[in-house]
Amino acid sequence: MPPKEKPLKNSEGPLTERQLTVLDGLTTGLRHAEISKTHGINLTVVRQEAAAIVRKMRCSTSAHAVAVYSQAVTYRSVAKRLRDGMIRDAQGFVTDEHVNHVLDGLALIYEERAASRLPK
């Protein structure tokens, strides 16, 4: 009989849907009380989820977690636009400079994700 998988500890694994909701709220500049009211989540739970986000992402503060998350979202958006041919120079070409900039940014995010378990 295979051993049972032990449940994830609070500081392990990817962010939950509720934690992503709280992180999205923090990213848009909402305070804990505003996130609580907007999403109908108890204020104490919002605070607990914010603390769990910081732990899971291995950040020092929620502001640091927001910065890492915002950077990841930005570079993913740029990479998608580059892939879809939406980013071009004045002559209509995708240059090595465009590609290298996005790849450098994505490499940084990959390193942050590997170190902090940022959601994919």
Stockholm file with secondary structure:
# STOCKHOLM 1.0

chainA/1-120         MPPKEKPLKNSEGPLTERQLTVLDGLTTGLRHAEISKTHGINLTVVRQEAAAIVRKMRCSTSAHAVAVYSQAVTYRSVAKRLRDGMIRDAQGFVTDEHVNHVLDGLALIYEERAASRLPK
#=GR chainA/1-120 SS CCCCCCCCCTTSSSCCHHHHHHHHHHHTTCCHHHHHHHHTCCHHHHHHHHHHHHHHTTCSSHHHHHHHHHHHHHHHHHHHHHHTTCCCCTTSCCCHHHHHHHHHHHHHHHHHHHHHCCCC
#=GC SS_cons         CCCCCCCCCTTSSSCCHHHHHHHHHHHTTCCHHHHHHHHTCCHHHHHHHHHHHHHHTTCSSHHHHHHHHHHHHHHHHHHHHHHTTCCCCTTSCCCHHHHHHHHHHHHHHHHHHHHHCCCC
//
